[in-house]
Amino acid sequence: MAVLPFPARLSRGRGADARARCRRLPRDRPPLVREVRAGLRQRTASPPTSARGRRHLDEVFIKVGGELKYLWRAVDQDGNVLDILVRSRRDKTAAQRFFRRLPMTTRTAPRVVVTDKLRSHGAAHREVVPSVEHRSHKGLNNRAENSHRPTRQRGRAMRGLRSVGGARRFLSAFSGISPHFRPRRHPMTATDYRRNAPPLHRLEPDHRGRRPVCHPLSTKAGTPPHNALTHPYPAPHPTS
């Protein structure tokens, strides 16, 4: 029997060997990297049309490392997240910094800025972008308020965030990934929404009209595994 060449010491997935192996993955190949970078540059150079219209700004507190921080978020009129900022306060200084970041991110000047009745927004608006129309009303800012819901849900699942830098990196990526799994109803028809709905909403019901449900993670013996799709009631025994 031929003896295959076998290394004397296997790589444990750490150090230089692991980094060299990761560089050989398809995601790190030069053609793919060039294509992705070209798409990012094109998207950054030509911002969406909605970014030139109305922007909604709002802040919400999050827990980072056991401390309360404020997450500043700007969305456009369709609910797309334009920029985020994590600060320890929601005073005038934080609002001014957030107002100055937006033109650098979107490279356009908005037509209208909508905020809640926090006075820090008005003070920063008068000093940074006084030529832009400012609307301060609680009911008009629901677009930004609704954008906080996925972040809160994910934060509870992750049991909080550990550091400010980690929170910024995660929230910036999560803001772009989350809309793909949560299609918005207002910019699409009912047919398009059902076509783009999450897979669990498209499961066909059985002959009794019951849809499969997803069981949570459980460690008890005899319980279905995580994400096992079963029916809420057991099937009836066949009658003789």
C-alpha positions, 0 to 999 in steps of 0.5 A: 500500500502506498504511503501518502505524504503526510505533514508532521504537524497539522495546522490548527487554523491559527497563525500564518498557515491559517492566513495563507489558507484563507488567502486562497479562498474564492473571495480573495481572488483578484478578479472577484476583488476587482469586480466587487471594488468596482461596484462599490466605487460606482455605488459611492460615486452615484448616490441614489435619487432618494438621497437627494430628497428627504432625510430622516434623522433620529437617535436611540439608546443602545447598550454597549459594554454595559453602558448606555450609548446613543445611536444616531441614524439617518435614513432616506424617504424610502427607509434606506440607512444612509449613515450611523454614528455611535456617541455617548451623548445626544447633545449639540456637539454630537448633532453637529458632527452627525450633520457634517458627516452626512454630506461626506457620506452621500455626497449630496445636499438634502432638500428637507431634513426631518427630525423629532423635537430634540433641541440639539437637532435644531441648534446643529441645523442652524449652524451646519446646514441653515439653507436646508429646510428643517421639519421638526415633528414627532409624527413625521419622523416615523420612517427613522423610528421604524429603522431602529426595530431590526437593530433592537431585535438583533441586539437582544439576540446578541445580548448586547454589544461589547465595544464601541468599535465593534458596534460601529462595524456591526451596525454599518454592515447590518444596516445594509444586509437587513433590508434584504431579509425585511422587504418594505411594503410601502415601495412595492405592490402586494404581489412583489411583496409576497414574491420577496417575502422571507422563506418562512412566509412562503411555506404552503399550508397542509390539507388542514390549512396549518402552516409549519412553525419553527421551533426555538433552540432547545436542549431537552431530550426528545425535542426537535432541533433548532429551526426544525420545521414541524407542524404545531400539532402531531399528525392523527393516528391512522384508524383501523 
